[in-house]
Amino acid sequence: MSILQALDSYYGRIPGVAQPGWSNEKFGWCIVLALDGTVVDVEPLHVSDGKKRRVKGYPVPAAVRRTVGIAPNFLWDKTAYALGRTAGEGRRTADEHAAFMTTHLEALEGENDEGLSALRAFLTTWTPERFDQAPFTEDMLDANVMFRLEGELRYLHERPAAKTLVARRAEAAAGDDSVMCLITGEKGPPARLHPTIKGVEGAQTAGAALVSFNLDAFTSLGKDQGENAPTSQSAAFRYGAALNHLLTRDGPNRLRRPIGDATVVFWADASEAAAAEAADNIFALWTGDITDENETAAIRDELKKIAAGRQLKSLRPEIEEGTRFHVLGLSPNAARLSVRFWLTGDFEQFATALARHHADLSLEPEPFGWGGAPSVNRLLVRTTAAQGDFKNIPHGLAGEVMRAVLTGGRYPLSLLSAAIMRLRAGDNAATGWHAAVIRAVLNRQRRTHVPEEREIPMGLDRSHDNTGYQLGRLFAVYEMAQRAALGNVNATIRDRYFGAASATPASVFPLIVRGGQNHLAKVRKEKPGWAALIERELEEINGHFKPGPGGIWPRSLRLADQGEFAIGYYHQRATKLTNEKGDALSTEALPEQTEGVDA
């Protein structure tokens, strides 16, 4: 099923959605008119949201599609059109207001309805200079305004005569042409321009097109605009209304934060509305940024059970078997929208893929501040974004990671390189976040492409005979020796050498070993028990290295081995060393504990 077909199907299940010829638009003000067209008052339509005021959406006659031309809306518009005033330079405000006046005076000619007659009388006598007087205020400038009659609660466009007029104008605009719609397979008047989609983060505030042919390169065979991919006006309206509904800010079918630059919406197809809503809520819960410890623990337990083979219906009986689920990621692209990803399938397939993703991320011990089941956004900002800023998450990478998470496919190798680059740039390898991501990327790649290669263990495995892994362990032990000898220092060997040691061991490890011997000499004098444990660990690790033509240390490590270096470092650093008497030594027992670990 295509994106547009799925949206067209979803339209029929949306309660209170705008009907054909209408759209939901945001309004800040309503002008109250007397029967003779004089202005009685101006009403604010904002709603309070804490300390802030925000505009509210109302169903009104469908907004026109504006590009560079002048095109007024019917029975409402922004102040530049409706009142002839704007906060900007207003180079063409007079022309915009004139177009609004002409359209309405012609359309309302001969109408006997009191409300429509009052609007016509208002436009006949209105001058833009009147805006400088009460009850108008500068706060109104460039906001959408609508009208109503004094003493009535309904707005002017909600009057039966107004609705009839809107329908009549829509029929006249449709014309007599008919095309075979590529969405529904039915014949109907063609949509020359597709609907404007609003709510995508980073896109134009006036909206952008999901489907458009606004450049000659997009057209063929001399066809113009929508003729290149025939779509009926009714189908275009339905998919546009459905998508705009899904993109409602803070709505239940939209992830609160974009994945990279992609705004993500999702919806379920089920025979019962309650079952579809249950699937939507669970997906939002499993993929959102949940901070409550009880909720994250419950999510983690559910996903562990699914990963172990438990069927979804035994955990969530409210979800129907065979529920179809759709996930759409949209990113801005000038006046258009780009589809970052479009995923559709059985909801249980999505649940299984999510469970497998969290299973692949498992690490012992858990990374610092892990919280059970981190969202894709949280995972990427901790491992790939400079300065830990969501805005710095690589956009293309975020989309590919989301696709891998929801399909169970391979993670992009660019995720591996991005995590390693952040470690080289100074990210703290001791938190374990990078190690978890790197292990997931490498294990999933080996599972699908190199099944004979051993997977990286979840916790410390002294027998895991990978050079990068053992070098990472060795680096962690020498760091432990430094901290045992010197305590809290301004820069540890991790701060100085981690990136170079993981990429070119032969050039760095001789320096690390030389400094480590000095540190061990001091520890032997002051803390002989700790020295014995550290030396025992060094002896075991060094037994994995075989001298070669270039010496005991490799001159360079492959990217995958650099990833294993980070994992070995985390495993070793997080492990307690014990002697025959049961005495333990760990990083927590040393003078410096987990400095620099991000919350």
FENKA-V701681 format. One record per residue. N is the residue number from 1. SS is DSSP state (hx for helix, st for strand, lp for the rest). PHI is phi in radians with two decimals (NA if undefined). Layout:
# FENKA-V701681
{{N;SS;PHI} {N;SS;PHI}}
This chain:
# FENKA-V701681
{{1;lp;NA} {2;lp;-1.34} {3;hx;-1.02} {4;hx;-1.20} {5;hx;-1.15} {6;hx;-1.13} {7;hx;-1.20} {8;hx;-1.07} {9;hx;-1.19} {10;hx;-1.22} {11;hx;-0.94} {12;lp;-1.20} {13;lp;-1.85} {14;lp;-1.60} {15;lp;-1.26} {16;lp;1.21} {17;lp;-1.29} {18;lp;-1.08} {19;lp;-1.51} {20;lp;-0.91} {21;lp;1.59} {22;st;-2.28} {23;st;-2.62} {24;st;-1.54} {25;st;-2.23} {26;st;-1.63} {27;st;-2.22} {28;lp;-1.94} {29;st;-2.57} {30;st;-2.28} {31;st;-1.64} {32;st;-1.63} {33;st;-1.95} {34;lp;-1.46} {35;lp;-1.06} {36;lp;-1.54} {37;lp;1.59} {38;lp;-1.33} {39;st;-1.46} {40;st;-1.61} {41;st;-2.86} {42;st;-2.19} {43;st;-1.79} {44;st;-1.32} {45;lp;-1.95} {46;lp;-1.26} {47;st;-2.04} {48;st;-1.42} {49;st;-2.29} {50;lp;1.25} {51;lp;-1.52} {52;st;-1.76} {53;st;-1.86} {54;st;-2.32} {55;lp;-1.34} {56;st;-2.04} {57;st;-1.50} {58;st;-2.38} {59;st;-1.31} {60;st;-2.41} {61;st;-0.88} {62;lp;-0.86} {63;lp;-1.18} {64;lp;-1.32} {65;lp;-1.57} {66;lp;-1.81} {67;lp;-2.06} {68;lp;-1.92} {69;lp;-1.47} {70;lp;-1.75} {71;lp;-2.57} {72;lp;-1.43} {73;lp;-1.44} {74;lp;-1.89} {75;lp;1.26} {76;lp;-2.91} {77;st;3.10} {78;st;-1.33} {79;hx;-1.08} {80;hx;-1.06} {81;hx;-1.42} {82;hx;-1.26} {83;lp;-2.09} {84;lp;1.31} {85;lp;-2.35} {86;lp;-2.51} {87;lp;-1.43} {88;lp;-1.53} {89;lp;-1.19} {90;lp;1.17} {91;lp;-1.12} {92;lp;-2.14} {93;hx;-1.06} {94;hx;-1.06} {95;hx;-1.19} {96;hx;-1.11} {97;hx;-1.16} {98;hx;-1.11} {99;hx;-1.14} {100;hx;-1.11} {101;hx;-1.08} {102;hx;-1.07} {103;hx;-1.02} {104;hx;-1.36} {105;hx;-1.12} {106;hx;-1.26} {107;hx;-1.22} {108;lp;-1.62} {109;lp;-1.07} {110;lp;1.49} {111;lp;-1.35} {112;lp;-1.76} {113;lp;-1.11} {114;hx;-1.06} {115;hx;-1.15} {116;hx;-1.17} {117;hx;-1.16} {118;hx;-1.13} {119;hx;-1.15} {120;hx;-1.13} {121;hx;-1.15} {122;hx;-1.08} {123;hx;-1.18} {124;hx;-1.17} {125;hx;-1.80} {126;lp;-1.29} {127;lp;-2.28} {128;hx;-1.00} {129;hx;-1.14} {130;hx;-1.13} {131;hx;-1.13} {132;hx;-1.28} {133;lp;-1.87} {134;lp;-1.09} {135;lp;-1.64} {136;lp;-1.35} {137;lp;-2.33} {138;hx;-1.13} {139;hx;-1.08} {140;hx;-1.35} {141;lp;-1.01} {142;lp;1.24} {143;lp;-1.55} {144;st;-1.29} {145;st;-2.22} {146;st;-2.20} {147;st;-2.32} {148;st;-2.67} {149;st;-1.47} {150;lp;-1.05} {151;lp;1.54} {152;lp;-2.00} {153;lp;-1.59} {154;lp;-1.35} {155;lp;-1.45} {156;hx;-1.05} {157;hx;-1.26} {158;hx;-1.60} {159;lp;-1.22} {160;hx;-0.94} {161;hx;-1.13} {162;hx;-1.18} {163;hx;-1.12} {164;hx;-1.10} {165;hx;-1.15} {166;hx;-1.08} {167;hx;-1.12} {168;hx;-1.13} {169;hx;-1.17} {170;hx;-1.15} {171;hx;-1.14} {172;hx;-1.14} {173;hx;-1.27} {174;hx;-1.17} {175;lp;1.33} {176;lp;-1.78} {177;lp;-1.19} {178;lp;-2.48} {179;st;-2.32} {180;st;-1.44} {181;lp;-1.24} {182;lp;-1.30} {183;lp;-1.54} {184;lp;-1.81} {185;lp;1.38} {186;lp;-1.87} {187;st;-1.52} {188;st;-3.05} {189;lp;-1.02} {190;st;-1.34} {191;lp;-1.60} {192;lp;-1.25} {193;lp;-2.06} {194;lp;-1.45} {195;lp;-1.14} {196;st;-1.45} {197;st;-1.86} {198;lp;-2.05} {199;lp;1.91} {200;lp;-1.38} {201;lp;-1.04} {202;lp;1.51} {203;lp;-1.43} {204;lp;-1.06} {205;lp;-1.09} {206;lp;-1.35} {207;lp;1.89} {208;st;-2.47} {209;st;-1.73} {210;lp;-1.40} {211;lp;-2.19} {212;lp;-2.72} {213;lp;-2.30} {214;lp;-1.62} {215;lp;-2.33} {216;hx;-1.05} {217;hx;-1.14} {218;hx;-1.55} {219;lp;-1.81} {220;lp;-2.67} {221;lp;0.97} {222;lp;1.28} {223;lp;-1.39} {224;lp;-1.97} {225;hx;0.83} {226;hx;-1.11} {227;hx;-1.13} {228;hx;-1.23} {229;hx;-2.52} {230;lp;-0.96} {231;lp;-2.38} {232;st;-1.24} {233;hx;-1.07} {234;hx;-1.16} {235;hx;-1.19} {236;hx;-1.09} {237;hx;-1.09} {238;hx;-1.12} {239;hx;-1.19} {240;hx;-1.17} {241;hx;-1.13} {242;hx;-1.14} {243;hx;-1.20} {244;hx;-1.12} {245;hx;-1.14} {246;hx;-1.11} {247;lp;-1.48} {248;lp;-0.96} {249;lp;-1.06} {250;lp;1.14} {251;lp;-1.31} {252;lp;-1.29} {253;lp;-1.89} {254;st;-2.43} {255;lp;-1.18} {256;lp;-1.08} {257;lp;-2.12} {258;lp;-1.06} {259;st;-1.61} {260;lp;1.18} {261;lp;-1.84} {262;st;-1.71} {263;st;-1.40} {264;st;-1.93} {265;st;-2.14} {266;st;-2.66} {267;st;-2.79} {268;st;-1.99} {269;st;-1.94} {270;lp;-2.51} {271;lp;-1.20} {272;lp;-2.01} {273;hx;-1.08} {274;hx;-1.13} {275;hx;-1.18} {276;hx;-1.13} {277;hx;-1.12} {278;hx;-1.11} {279;hx;-1.11} {280;hx;-1.05} {281;hx;-1.14} {282;hx;-1.19} {283;hx;-1.09} {284;hx;-1.08} {285;hx;-1.19} {286;hx;-1.27} {287;hx;-1.90} {288;lp;-1.50} {289;lp;-1.55} {290;lp;-1.61} {291;lp;-1.92} {292;lp;-1.18} {293;hx;-1.11} {294;hx;-1.13} {295;hx;-1.16} {296;hx;-1.12} {297;hx;-1.14} {298;hx;-1.15} {299;hx;-1.09} {300;hx;-1.05} {301;hx;-1.15} {302;hx;-1.08} {303;hx;-1.15} {304;hx;-1.11} {305;hx;-1.16} {306;hx;-1.15} {307;hx;-1.10} {308;lp;-1.42} {309;lp;1.92} {310;lp;-1.25} {311;lp;-1.33} {312;hx;-1.08} {313;hx;-1.12} {314;hx;-1.32} {315;hx;-1.71} {316;lp;-2.28} {317;lp;-1.13} {318;lp;-1.27} {319;lp;-1.64} {320;lp;-1.19} {321;lp;-1.17} {322;lp;1.42} {323;lp;-1.09} {324;st;-1.46} {325;st;-2.31} {326;st;-2.28} {327;st;-2.31} {328;st;-2.22} {329;st;-1.97} {330;st;-2.05} {331;st;-2.17} {332;st;-1.29} {333;st;-2.66} {334;lp;1.00} {335;lp;-1.48} {336;st;-2.12} {337;st;-2.06} {338;st;-1.83} {339;st;-1.59} {340;st;-1.25} {341;st;-2.77} {342;st;-2.41} {343;st;-2.18} {344;st;-2.50} {345;st;3.00} {346;st;-1.17} {347;hx;-1.05} {348;hx;-1.14} {349;hx;-1.12} {350;hx;-1.12} {351;hx;-1.09} {352;hx;-1.14} {353;hx;-1.11} {354;hx;-1.11} {355;hx;-1.12} {356;hx;-1.15} {357;hx;-1.06} {358;hx;-1.20} {359;hx;-1.16} {360;hx;-1.17} {361;lp;-1.43} {362;lp;-1.03} {363;lp;-2.59} {364;lp;-2.10} {365;lp;-1.25} {366;lp;-1.06} {367;lp;-0.99} {368;lp;-1.12} {369;lp;1.24} {370;lp;-1.11} {371;lp;1.35} {372;lp;1.70} {373;lp;-2.44} {374;lp;-1.13} {375;lp;-1.23} {376;hx;-1.04} {377;hx;-1.05} {378;hx;-1.15} {379;hx;-1.12} {380;hx;-1.26} {381;hx;-1.19} {382;hx;-1.44} {383;hx;-2.16} {384;lp;-2.27} {385;lp;-1.70} {386;hx;-1.09} {387;hx;1.08} {388;hx;1.06} {389;lp;-1.83} {390;hx;-1.01} {391;hx;-1.16} {392;hx;-1.67} {393;lp;-1.15} {394;lp;-1.01} {395;hx;-1.13} {396;hx;-1.08} {397;hx;-1.09} {398;hx;-1.04} {399;hx;-1.12} {400;hx;-1.17} {401;hx;-1.14} {402;hx;-1.05} {403;hx;-1.10} {404;hx;-1.14} {405;hx;-1.12} {406;hx;-1.54} {407;hx;-1.93} {408;lp;1.41} {409;lp;-1.40} {410;lp;-1.13} {411;lp;-1.24} {412;lp;-1.13} {413;hx;-1.12} {414;hx;-1.13} {415;hx;-1.18} {416;hx;-1.10} {417;hx;-1.17} {418;hx;-1.15} {419;hx;-1.14} {420;hx;-1.19} {421;hx;-1.08} {422;hx;-1.16} {423;hx;-1.13} {424;hx;-1.14} {425;lp;-1.38} {426;lp;2.08} {427;lp;-1.06} {428;lp;-1.41} {429;hx;-1.23} {430;hx;-1.31} {431;hx;-1.25} {432;lp;1.60} {433;hx;-1.10} {434;hx;-1.14} {435;hx;-1.07} {436;hx;-1.12} {437;hx;-1.15} {438;hx;-1.09} {439;hx;-1.08} {440;hx;-1.10} {441;hx;-1.08} {442;hx;-1.19} {443;hx;-1.16} {444;hx;-1.20} {445;hx;-1.14} {446;hx;-1.18} {447;hx;-1.12} {448;hx;-1.67} {449;hx;-2.11} {450;lp;-2.31} {451;lp;-1.09} {452;lp;-1.35} {453;lp;-1.43} {454;lp;-1.19} {455;lp;-1.31} {456;lp;-1.31} {457;lp;-1.17} {458;lp;-1.27} {459;lp;-2.11} {460;lp;-0.99} {461;lp;-2.27} {462;lp;-1.17} {463;lp;-1.59} {464;lp;-1.23} {465;lp;-1.61} {466;lp;-1.83} {467;hx;-1.03} {468;hx;-1.07} {469;hx;-1.07} {470;hx;-1.22} {471;hx;-1.16} {472;hx;-1.10} {473;hx;-1.07} {474;hx;-1.08} {475;hx;-1.06} {476;hx;-1.14} {477;hx;-1.20} {478;hx;-1.17} {479;hx;-1.13} {480;hx;-1.08} {481;hx;-1.10} {482;hx;-1.07} {483;hx;-1.24} {484;hx;-1.17} {485;hx;-1.47} {486;hx;-1.92} {487;lp;1.27} {488;lp;-1.37} {489;lp;-2.05} {490;lp;-1.16} {491;lp;-2.48} {492;lp;-1.45} {493;hx;-1.14} {494;hx;-1.11} {495;hx;-1.12} {496;hx;-1.54} {497;hx;-2.18} {498;hx;-1.00} {499;hx;-1.08} {500;hx;-1.21} {501;hx;-1.13} {502;hx;-1.39} {503;hx;-1.73} {504;lp;-2.28} {505;hx;-1.02} {506;hx;-1.09} {507;hx;-1.52} {508;hx;-2.04} {509;hx;-1.11} {510;hx;-1.00} {511;hx;-1.18} {512;hx;-1.15} {513;hx;-1.15} {514;hx;-1.09} {515;hx;-1.16} {516;hx;-1.13} {517;hx;-1.13} {518;hx;-1.12} {519;hx;-1.13} {520;hx;-1.13} {521;hx;-1.06} {522;hx;-1.24} {523;hx;-1.17} {524;hx;-1.06} {525;hx;-1.33} {526;hx;-1.68} {527;lp;-2.45} {528;hx;-1.05} {529;hx;-1.11} {530;hx;-1.14} {531;hx;-1.04} {532;hx;-1.09} {533;hx;-1.14} {534;hx;-1.14} {535;hx;-1.16} {536;hx;-1.10} {537;hx;-1.17} {538;hx;-1.08} {539;hx;-1.10} {540;hx;-1.14} {541;hx;-1.20} {542;hx;-1.11} {543;lp;-1.17} {544;lp;-1.50} {545;lp;-1.65} {546;lp;-1.95} {547;lp;-1.03} {548;st;-2.17} {549;lp;-1.02} {550;lp;-1.64} {551;st;1.97} {552;lp;-1.37} {553;lp;-1.74} {554;lp;-1.15} {555;lp;-1.20} {556;lp;-2.64} {557;lp;-2.09} {558;lp;-1.10} {559;hx;-1.03} {560;hx;-1.09} {561;hx;-1.23} {562;hx;-1.11} {563;hx;-1.12} {564;hx;-1.13} {565;hx;-1.02} {566;hx;-1.11} {567;hx;-1.21} {568;hx;-1.06} {569;hx;-1.08} {570;hx;-1.15} {571;hx;-1.02} {572;hx;-1.20} {573;hx;-1.15} {574;lp;-1.57} {575;lp;-1.74} {576;lp;-1.45} {577;st;-1.73} {578;st;-2.17} {579;lp;-1.76} {580;lp;-1.09} {581;lp;-1.46} {582;lp;1.62} {583;lp;-1.20} {584;st;-2.02} {585;st;-2.27} {586;lp;-2.48} {587;hx;-1.10} {588;hx;-1.20} {589;hx;-1.50} {590;lp;-1.53} {591;lp;-0.96} {592;lp;-1.72} {593;lp;-1.66} {594;lp;-2.14} {595;lp;-1.07} {596;lp;1.40} {597;lp;-1.26} {598;lp;-1.29} {599;lp;-1.22}}
